[in-house]
């Protein structure tokens, strides 16, 4: 080996040794041993959580009990919370207690073990980067920085440890919801009285019937909020068991009830007097328990009927129609609609092809005709404007007529199947007629 090659070899060897040493040093310095706060959750027999609303749990005969609460304690949820404590680990940091919110901490967890010893963990504030909380282990007399997600995964509120569910009904089983708010009786249902093609545009799958004569499509945001509330419906606190004096809670003559009906059973929820600024007393009909329920859970059931309605008089999909006719004093329009197997739709007026995009844009004026209010004893006297739609159903063609009858100076009454629930602004109908007349130009 030449002298030059020996020098290159020696240089490479030195570099490798330096890199290896640096790597070991890096691993040692950057990966300090993390402090684990709880090593065995099975030894824990008591849990005291201090927050704005403190509560305690204790284990009696291998069963966890939330002290001073009537609700059944959720054993699985409690054990999961204890196991999450075992994930708490952090790097020791040298910071003054006062500067990280640990002089007077707002949240703390105190554990009691089988041998009677107690272990206090104080939770301070977030670090400046927002990635971790400062946690003081009083027994270790040290402060540690714990990953934010580990702390926030632990439930610091009492409801997480209690079985507060109210409904055993599955959301997919519920077919009807009856709401009586003292001024209106509202009926919501997912049981359609119409062919599927007639309700193709109903994206919620739910209808509002009462206080109307016909079934109408429902507003997406309202129904989604209502269904979510059903899934999460729960008591805030169980107030009394074996109650007999319902008048104490305003439940002897409830003026707000919600009934959930499936094909085989029903559950009726009775709402009583306010229990606080944030909750009401309530009970389930046929049971003797009184509990409170939060206003925010009742809010989706507290609207007027018009708010559950999507607002439209009658929306039909062009893709299920074979003909659309509009008749008024100024306009007679008949559009034939042909559907092919390749899903292309052809629109014609008197055998003249109509541009597809033009037709679909114009039809929006028909579909968007909205209710301006409820009709008060309208009198049928022949329509000023008629919209006749022929749709293709599994049983053949079905004709649907929406008739606009003079109601007052500013409104028409909208009749469907000889029934009338809504009035429509005349200006909206006239704008629709102008839009559809443009197809003839």
Secondary structure, 3 states (H helix, E strand, C coil): CCHHHHHHHHHHHHHHHHHHHHHHHHHHHHCCCCEECCCCHHHEEEEEEECCCCEEEEEECCEEEECCCCCCECHHHHHHHHHHHCCCEEEEECCCHHHHCCCCCCEEEEEEECCCCEEEEEEEEECCCCCEEEEEECCCCEEEEEEHHHHHCCCCCHHHHECCECCCCCHHHCCEEEEECCCCEEEEECCCCCCHHHHCCCCCCCEECCCCCCCEEECHHHHHHHHHHHHHCECCEEEECCCCCHHHHCCCCCCEEEEEECCCCEEEEEEEEECCCCEEEEEECCCCCEEEEEHHHHHHHCCCHHHHECCECCCCCHHHEEEEEEECCCCEEEEEEEECCCCCEEEEECCEEECHHHHHHHHHHHHCCECCEECCCCCCCCCCEEEEEEEEECCEEEEEEEEEEECCCCEEEEEECCEEEEEEEHHHHHHHHHHHHHHHC
